[in-house]
């Protein structure tokens, strides 16, 4: 099965957010703790799910994983790469444009080490709104990464020979929303 990687996806931002479990305040220290636990291998690569899992459906398959956790915005934003089946990566921007993290405080790994906060999963969201409302949607991320910059150079054939080369920079999106496949 072919995989695709969507790089640089925003997962968490510093701030106070209204989560389904109540207010959740995220600090830079929380973001650093999630990266530390991930980098140390205290948790497996967080699985990607379609929506938050209901315990009655604990046999639901993982649809990929989150990889390469890092920060942007001076440590205020946790980002990662989403590795998933190609069909889901193609469909996600349209059908699952938002996401929501699942994390555990005071996570104890197999060796007994307690981690202040660990990222344990990522739910792709369709119609449900995420708690962290300021994350870029996958639609925005994919549209931005699809822009292709091409440099065209001409010697001016048929133009007066001025000795100068003319360079034209063209930016175009590979896919437009009205040309995307609907699965």
SEROTOR-45891 format. One line per field, with one value per residue: z, y, x of N, C-alpha, C, O, CB in turn; residue number from 1; chain. Coordinates in steps of 0.2 Angstrom, whole numbers, plus 5000, padded with zeros to 4 digits. Glycine has a CB too. Layout:
n_Z = Z,...
n_Y = Y,...
n_X = X,...
ca_Z = Z,...
ca_Y = Y,...
ca_X = X,...
c_Z = Z,...
c_Y = Y,...
c_X = X,...
o_Z = Z,...
o_Y = Y,...
o_X = X,...
cb_Z = Z,...
cb_Y = Y,...
cb_X = X,...
k = NUM,...
c = A,...
This chain:
n_Z = 5000,4996,5003,5010,5015,5024,5027,5041,5049,5059,5076,5090,5099,5110,5123,5130,5129,5124,5127,5125,5137,5146,5150,5143,5146,5137,5138,5133,5140,5140,5127,5124,5133,5127,5115,5120,5126,5115,5107,5115,5114,5123,5120,5108,5090,5088,5084,5070,5069,5063,5068,5086,5096,5102,5116,5114,5101,5100,5092,5080,5066,5064,5055,5050,5056,5067,5064,5067,5077,5081,5085,5080,5078,5088,5098,5102,5094,5091,5079,5066,5056,5045,5042,5031,5023,5005,4999,5009,5013,5001,5002,5014,5016,5010,5016,5030,5036,5048,5065,5080,5095,5106,5122,5136,5153,5165,5160,5161,5156,5149,5156,5168,5169,5172,5162,5159,5150,5136,5119,5113,5102,5087,5081,5066,5060,5053,5051,5064,5075,5080,5096,5097,5089,5081,5073,5057,5043,5035,5022,5019,5021,5012,5000,5000,5000,4988,4979,4965,4960,4946,4936,4922,4908,4895,4880,4872,4859,4844,4850,4853,4854,4869,4878,4890,4901,4903,4917,4923,4936,4941,4950,4954,4959,4961,4962,4961,4972,4965,4956,4963,4967,4973,4985
n_Y = 4994,5011,5025,5041,5057,5070,5085,5096,5098,5108,5104,5107,5122,5135,5141,5143,5132,5126,5111,5094,5088,5099,5115,5117,5121,5125,5125,5131,5123,5111,5108,5105,5094,5085,5083,5078,5066,5059,5059,5051,5039,5035,5034,5025,5029,5042,5036,5039,5043,5041,5053,5055,5041,5030,5020,5008,5004,4999,4991,4997,5001,5009,5023,5027,5037,5049,5058,5064,5075,5092,5110,5126,5144,5150,5140,5140,5132,5115,5104,5091,5077,5069,5053,5042,5031,5033,5036,5041,5052,5060,5062,5068,5083,5088,5080,5078,5090,5096,5093,5084,5082,5069,5066,5062,5066,5064,5052,5036,5026,5010,5008,5013,5027,5043,5054,5071,5075,5067,5064,5054,5051,5055,5063,5064,5076,5079,5085,5089,5102,5107,5108,5117,5130,5138,5132,5129,5123,5107,5109,5122,5120,5110,5116,5127,5120,5115,5124,5129,5134,5141,5146,5155,5158,5169,5173,5182,5180,5186,5198,5214,5213,5216,5212,5208,5196,5190,5186,5177,5174,5162,5158,5145,5135,5118,5110,5115,5120,5117,5108,5096,5079,5071,5060
n_X = 5004,5003,5011,5009,5016,5012,5019,5024,5013,5002,4999,4997,4994,5001,4991,4975,4962,4945,4942,4934,4935,4935,4942,4958,4975,4989,5006,5023,5031,5024,5023,5036,5038,5030,5037,5050,5046,5042,5053,5062,5056,5047,5033,5024,5024,5012,4996,4986,4969,4952,4942,4938,4941,4928,4927,4920,4923,4936,4944,4946,4956,4972,4976,4988,5002,5009,5024,5041,5041,5041,5045,5038,5037,5044,5044,5030,5021,5017,5022,5021,5024,5012,5010,5002,4990,4990,4978,4971,4978,4976,4962,4960,4962,4950,4940,4943,4948,4952,4960,4963,4972,4977,4982,4992,4994,5007,5013,5018,5031,5037,5048,5046,5048,5042,5033,5030,5020,5013,5011,4998,4990,4981,4967,4958,4947,4931,4917,4916,4921,4938,4946,4957,4956,4964,4973,4980,4970,4970,4967,4972,4986,4989,4986,4995,5007,5006,5009,5019,5035,5041,5055,5056,5066,5071,5079,5074,5070,5066,5064,5071,5088,5095,5104,5100,5093,5077,5068,5055,5044,5033,5019,5009,4995,4994,4983,4967,4953,4941,4944,4947,4946,4932,4929
ca_Z = 5000,4995,5009,5008,5021,5024,5032,5044,5051,5066,5080,5096,5100,5116,5124,5134,5124,5127,5125,5127,5144,5150,5148,5143,5145,5134,5138,5130,5143,5138,5120,5125,5136,5122,5110,5124,5127,5108,5105,5119,5112,5128,5117,5100,5086,5089,5078,5067,5069,5060,5074,5093,5097,5107,5118,5111,5095,5101,5087,5074,5063,5064,5048,5049,5062,5067,5065,5067,5081,5082,5086,5076,5081,5095,5103,5103,5090,5090,5072,5065,5049,5045,5037,5030,5016,5000,4998,5015,5012,4996,5004,5021,5015,5009,5021,5037,5036,5055,5069,5088,5098,5112,5126,5143,5158,5169,5157,5163,5151,5152,5161,5174,5169,5171,5157,5161,5145,5130,5113,5112,5096,5083,5078,5060,5061,5047,5053,5071,5076,5085,5102,5096,5083,5077,5068,5050,5041,5030,5015,5018,5021,5005,4995,5001,4998,4980,4974,4962,4958,4940,4933,4915,4906,4888,4877,4869,4852,4840,4853,4852,4858,4874,4882,4896,4901,4907,4921,4925,4941,4940,4956,4953,4963,4956,4962,4963,4975,4961,4952,4967,4967,4979,4986
ca_Y = 5000,5017,5030,5048,5061,5078,5088,5102,5099,5110,5099,5110,5129,5138,5145,5140,5129,5123,5104,5091,5087,5105,5120,5114,5126,5122,5130,5129,5117,5105,5106,5102,5088,5080,5081,5074,5059,5056,5058,5046,5033,5033,5032,5024,5035,5042,5033,5043,5040,5045,5055,5052,5034,5027,5013,5002,5002,4999,4987,5001,5002,5015,5025,5030,5039,5056,5057,5070,5081,5098,5116,5132,5150,5150,5135,5140,5127,5109,5102,5085,5075,5064,5047,5039,5029,5039,5037,5046,5059,5063,5064,5072,5090,5089,5076,5078,5096,5098,5087,5085,5078,5065,5066,5059,5069,5060,5046,5031,5022,5003,5007,5017,5034,5047,5060,5076,5075,5063,5064,5047,5050,5061,5061,5068,5078,5081,5090,5092,5107,5106,5113,5122,5133,5143,5128,5129,5117,5103,5112,5127,5117,5106,5122,5131,5116,5113,5130,5127,5140,5140,5151,5155,5163,5170,5177,5187,5178,5191,5204,5218,5211,5221,5209,5206,5191,5192,5181,5178,5170,5160,5154,5142,5129,5112,5108,5120,5116,5115,5102,5090,5073,5070,5052
ca_X = 5000,5007,5010,5011,5018,5010,5024,5023,5006,5001,4995,4995,4997,5001,4985,4969,4957,4940,4942,4929,4936,4936,4948,4965,4980,4995,5012,5029,5034,5020,5025,5043,5037,5028,5043,5054,5043,5042,5060,5065,5053,5042,5027,5024,5022,5005,4992,4981,4962,4946,4938,4940,4938,4924,4930,4916,4926,4944,4947,4947,4963,4976,4976,4995,5005,5013,5031,5045,5038,5046,5041,5039,5034,5048,5041,5023,5017,5020,5020,5023,5022,5007,5011,4996,4989,4990,4971,4968,4982,4973,4956,4960,4961,4943,4935,4945,4953,4955,4962,4963,4977,4975,4988,4991,4998,5010,5013,5023,5033,5038,5054,5044,5049,5035,5034,5024,5014,5015,5006,4996,4986,4979,4961,4956,4940,4928,4912,4917,4926,4943,4946,4962,4953,4968,4977,4979,4967,4974,4966,4977,4992,4990,4986,5001,5013,5006,5012,5025,5038,5045,5058,5057,5071,5070,5084,5071,5070,5061,5064,5077,5094,5097,5109,5098,5089,5071,5066,5048,5042,5026,5017,5003,4993,4993,4976,4962,4948,4935,4947,4949,4942,4928,4929
c_Z = 5000,5001,5006,5015,5019,5029,5035,5046,5058,5070,5087,5096,5107,5117,5129,5129,5127,5124,5128,5134,5149,5147,5148,5141,5143,5135,5134,5133,5141,5131,5120,5128,5131,5117,5114,5125,5120,5106,5109,5118,5118,5126,5110,5096,5086,5083,5076,5066,5065,5066,5080,5094,5103,5109,5116,5104,5095,5096,5080,5072,5064,5057,5047,5056,5061,5068,5065,5070,5082,5083,5081,5080,5088,5100,5105,5099,5090,5083,5071,5058,5050,5040,5037,5023,5011,4999,5003,5014,5006,4998,5010,5020,5014,5014,5028,5037,5043,5059,5076,5091,5104,5115,5133,5147,5162,5166,5159,5158,5154,5156,5168,5175,5168,5167,5159,5156,5139,5125,5112,5106,5093,5079,5072,5061,5055,5049,5060,5071,5081,5091,5101,5089,5079,5073,5061,5047,5036,5023,5014,5017,5014,5000,4995,4998,4990,4976,4971,4959,4952,4938,4926,4912,4898,4886,4873,4861,4849,4844,4852,4857,4863,4878,4889,4896,4905,4911,4924,4930,4941,4946,4954,4957,4959,4956,4964,4967,4971,4956,4956,4966,4973,4979,4989
c_Y = 5006,5022,5036,5052,5068,5081,5094,5104,5102,5106,5103,5117,5131,5142,5141,5138,5126,5116,5100,5089,5093,5109,5116,5120,5123,5127,5127,5123,5111,5103,5102,5095,5083,5078,5077,5067,5055,5054,5052,5039,5030,5031,5030,5030,5036,5040,5039,5039,5044,5047,5052,5045,5033,5021,5007,5000,5002,4995,4991,5002,5009,5017,5029,5032,5046,5055,5064,5076,5086,5104,5121,5138,5150,5146,5135,5135,5121,5107,5095,5083,5069,5059,5043,5036,5034,5041,5042,5052,5063,5066,5068,5079,5092,5086,5077,5084,5098,5092,5089,5080,5074,5064,5064,5063,5063,5053,5042,5026,5015,5003,5011,5024,5038,5053,5065,5076,5071,5063,5056,5046,5056,5059,5066,5070,5081,5087,5093,5097,5105,5110,5118,5125,5137,5138,5129,5122,5113,5106,5118,5125,5114,5112,5125,5126,5114,5118,5128,5133,5138,5146,5150,5160,5163,5174,5182,5186,5183,5197,5208,5215,5216,5218,5207,5200,5192,5186,5182,5172,5168,5156,5151,5136,5123,5110,5114,5117,5114,5109,5096,5085,5073,5062,5050
c_X = 5004,5005,5012,5012,5016,5014,5022,5016,5005,4997,4993,4998,4996,4995,4980,4964,4951,4939,4936,4929,4936,4941,4954,4970,4986,5000,5017,5032,5030,5022,5032,5043,5035,5033,5048,5052,5043,5049,5064,5062,5049,5036,5028,5023,5015,5001,4987,4974,4957,4941,4940,4937,4934,4926,4926,4919,4934,4947,4948,4954,4966,4976,4983,4997,5008,5020,5035,5042,5043,5041,5043,5036,5037,5046,5034,5019,5021,5017,5023,5021,5017,5009,5005,4995,4988,4983,4968,4972,4978,4966,4955,4959,4954,4938,4937,4950,4955,4957,4962,4968,4974,4982,4987,4996,5001,5010,5019,5025,5035,5044,5052,5046,5043,5037,5028,5018,5017,5009,5004,4992,4984,4972,4960,4949,4937,4923,4913,4922,4932,4943,4951,4960,4958,4973,4975,4975,4972,4973,4971,4984,4994,4990,4992,5007,5012,5008,5018,5028,5042,5048,5059,5062,5071,5076,5081,5071,5064,5061,5071,5082,5097,5103,5107,5093,5083,5069,5059,5046,5035,5024,5010,5001,4992,4986,4972,4956,4942,4938,4948,4944,4938,4927,4923
o_Z = 5004,5003,5001,5020,5014,5035,5032,5046,5063,5068,5089,5094,5111,5113,5131,5125,5132,5119,5132,5137,5155,5142,5153,5136,5146,5133,5131,5129,5141,5130,5117,5126,5131,5115,5111,5123,5120,5104,5106,5120,5118,5129,5107,5099,5085,5077,5080,5064,5064,5068,5080,5092,5108,5105,5116,5102,5091,5096,5075,5076,5064,5052,5043,5061,5056,5072,5063,5067,5083,5083,5077,5086,5093,5106,5109,5101,5088,5081,5075,5054,5054,5034,5042,5019,5013,4998,5001,5015,5007,4996,5011,5024,5017,5016,5032,5039,5043,5057,5078,5089,5107,5112,5135,5146,5163,5170,5159,5156,5160,5160,5172,5179,5164,5168,5159,5158,5136,5127,5110,5104,5096,5076,5073,5062,5051,5049,5061,5068,5086,5090,5103,5084,5073,5070,5059,5050,5033,5019,5008,5013,5011,4995,4989,4995,4987,4970,4975,4955,4952,4937,4924,4914,4895,4889,4870,4857,4851,4841,4850,4863,4861,4882,4893,4891,4911,4908,4926,4929,4942,4948,4953,4959,4954,4951,4969,4965,4972,4953,4954,4965,4979,4975,4991
o_Y = 5007,5022,5037,5050,5071,5079,5098,5109,5099,5103,5102,5118,5129,5145,5135,5143,5123,5115,5103,5087,5092,5108,5113,5123,5119,5133,5122,5119,5105,5097,5097,5091,5077,5072,5072,5062,5049,5049,5048,5034,5024,5027,5032,5035,5031,5043,5043,5034,5050,5043,5048,5044,5036,5016,5002,4994,5005,4994,4988,5003,5014,5012,5034,5030,5048,5051,5069,5081,5085,5104,5121,5137,5152,5148,5131,5135,5121,5107,5093,5087,5065,5061,5040,5037,5039,5046,5047,5057,5069,5071,5072,5082,5097,5090,5076,5083,5101,5086,5095,5074,5076,5062,5064,5063,5058,5048,5044,5022,5014,4998,5011,5028,5036,5057,5063,5077,5072,5062,5053,5040,5062,5054,5072,5065,5084,5092,5099,5096,5102,5116,5124,5122,5139,5141,5129,5117,5116,5106,5118,5127,5115,5111,5127,5129,5112,5117,5125,5137,5133,5151,5145,5166,5158,5179,5187,5191,5182,5202,5205,5213,5220,5222,5204,5199,5195,5180,5187,5167,5173,5151,5155,5132,5124,5107,5118,5111,5108,5107,5091,5086,5074,5059,5044
o_X = 5009,5000,5015,5010,5017,5014,5018,5014,5008,4991,4987,5004,4992,4993,4982,4961,4952,4936,4932,4924,4937,4945,4956,4970,4989,4999,5017,5034,5033,5022,5033,5046,5037,5034,5051,5056,5045,5050,5068,5064,5047,5032,5033,5020,5011,5002,4985,4974,4959,4937,4945,4931,4935,4928,4929,4918,4937,4954,4950,4958,4962,4977,4983,4995,5009,5022,5032,5041,5049,5035,5048,5034,5034,5046,5032,5013,5027,5011,5028,5018,5018,5009,5003,4999,4985,4981,4964,4968,4978,4964,4950,4955,4951,4934,4932,4956,4961,4956,4962,4968,4969,4987,4981,5002,4998,5009,5024,5020,5034,5044,5057,5044,5039,5041,5022,5013,5022,5003,5009,4991,4984,4972,4960,4945,4941,4925,4911,4928,4930,4941,4950,4961,4956,4978,4969,4977,4976,4977,4974,4988,4999,4994,4995,5012,5017,5009,5023,5025,5046,5045,5062,5061,5070,5078,5084,5072,5059,5057,5075,5081,5101,5106,5110,5090,5083,5068,5057,5048,5031,5028,5006,5006,4989,4984,4974,4955,4940,4933,4950,4938,4941,4924,4922
cb_Z = 5006,4988,5015,5005,5022,5026,5028,5040,5050,5066,5082,5102,5095,5118,5118,5140,5119,5126,5127,5123,5145,5157,5152,5137,5152,5127,5146,5129,5151,5138,5116,5129,5142,5118,5108,5131,5130,5103,5106,5127,5111,5133,5118,5099,5078,5091,5080,5060,5076,5054,5073,5098,5098,5104,5126,5110,5089,5108,5085,5075,5056,5067,5046,5045,5065,5073,5058,5060,5088,5075,5093,5069,5082,5097,5109,5102,5084,5095,5067,5070,5045,5044,5040,5032,5016,4993,4997,5021,5010,4989,5005,5024,5010,5002,5019,5039,5033,5059,5066,5090,5101,5110,5126,5143,5162,5176,5149,5170,5147,5146,5158,5180,5163,5178,5150,5161,5143,5132,5107,5118,5098,5078,5083,5053,5066,5045,5052,5076,5078,5081,5108,5096,5085,5081,5070,5045,5037,5030,5015,5024,5027,5004,4996,5008,5002,4979,4978,4956,4963,4935,4937,4911,4908,4886,4873,4870,4851,4840,4861,4853,4854,4878,4882,4899,4904,4902,4927,4919,4948,4934,4962,4945,4968,4959,4966,4957,4980,4957,4948,4975,4966,4978,4990
cb_Y = 5000,5020,5028,5052,5061,5079,5089,5107,5093,5117,5094,5106,5134,5142,5147,5144,5125,5127,5100,5084,5083,5104,5126,5109,5130,5120,5130,5135,5118,5107,5112,5107,5088,5083,5088,5077,5059,5061,5064,5048,5028,5039,5038,5017,5034,5050,5027,5046,5039,5041,5053,5057,5029,5027,5013,5004,5008,4997,4981,5008,4999,5015,5030,5036,5034,5060,5053,5072,5078,5099,5119,5131,5149,5157,5136,5147,5131,5104,5107,5080,5072,5067,5043,5043,5024,5036,5031,5042,5058,5059,5057,5070,5093,5087,5069,5072,5102,5101,5085,5084,5082,5058,5074,5052,5074,5060,5047,5028,5024,4999,5011,5014,5036,5049,5057,5083,5082,5056,5068,5045,5046,5064,5062,5065,5084,5075,5088,5086,5114,5106,5109,5119,5138,5147,5120,5130,5119,5096,5115,5132,5112,5101,5126,5133,5109,5111,5136,5121,5144,5137,5152,5155,5161,5172,5173,5194,5171,5187,5203,5225,5207,5224,5213,5212,5184,5194,5180,5177,5172,5157,5158,5140,5131,5106,5102,5125,5121,5121,5104,5093,5067,5073,5050
cb_X = 4995,5006,5015,5005,5026,5002,5030,5026,5002,4998,5000,4997,4993,5007,4982,4967,4960,4933,4948,4928,4943,4936,4948,4966,4981,4994,5014,5034,5034,5012,5025,5047,5032,5022,5046,5055,5036,5039,5064,5064,5058,5042,5022,5020,5025,5003,4988,4983,4960,4943,4930,4938,4944,4916,4930,4909,4924,4945,4943,4944,4963,4983,4970,4994,5010,5010,5034,5047,5035,5050,5043,5035,5027,5048,5045,5021,5016,5017,5023,5020,5029,5000,5018,4990,4984,4993,4967,4970,4989,4972,4952,4966,4965,4941,4935,4949,4949,4949,4969,4956,4983,4972,4991,4993,4994,5007,5013,5021,5039,5039,5060,5048,5054,5033,5034,5027,5012,5016,5008,4993,4980,4984,4955,4958,4940,4923,4905,4919,4923,4950,4949,4969,4948,4972,4976,4986,4960,4972,4959,4976,4993,4985,4980,5003,5013,4998,5012,5024,5042,5040,5065,5050,5078,5064,5089,5074,5069,5055,5063,5077,5099,5091,5115,5094,5092,5065,5071,5043,5045,5024,5017,5002,4987,4998,4975,4959,4945,4933,4953,4949,4946,4921,4935
k = 1,2,3,4,5,6,7,8,9,10,11,12,13,14,15,16,17,18,19,20,21,22,23,24,25,26,27,28,29,30,31,32,33,34,35,36,37,38,39,40,41,42,43,44,45,46,47,48,49,50,51,52,53,54,55,56,57,58,59,60,61,62,63,64,65,66,67,68,69,70,71,72,73,74,75,76,77,78,79,80,81,82,83,84,85,86,87,88,89,90,91,92,93,94,95,96,97,98,99,100,101,102,103,104,105,106,107,108,109,110,111,112,113,114,115,116,117,118,119,120,121,122,123,124,125,126,127,128,129,130,131,132,133,134,135,136,137,138,139,140,141,142,143,144,145,146,147,148,149,150,151,152,153,154,155,156,157,158,159,160,161,162,163,164,165,166,167,168,169,170,171,172,173,174,175,176,177,178,179,180,181,182,183
c = A,A,A,A,A,A,A,A,A,A,A,A,A,A,A,A,A,A,A,A,A,A,A,A,A,A,A,A,A,A,A,A,A,A,A,A,A,A,A,A,A,A,A,A,A,A,A,A,A,A,A,A,A,A,A,A,A,A,A,A,A,A,A,A,A,A,A,A,A,A,A,A,A,A,A,A,A,A,A,A,A,A,A,A,A,A,A,A,A,A,A,A,A,A,A,A,A,A,A,A,A,A,A,A,A,A,A,A,A,A,A,A,A,A,A,A,A,A,A,A,A,A,A,A,A,A,A,A,A,A,A,A,A,A,A,A,A,A,A,A,A,A,A,A,A,A,A,A,A,A,A,A,A,A,A,A,A,A,A,A,A,A,A,A,A,A,A,A,A,A,A,A,A,A,A,A,A,A,A,A,A,A,A
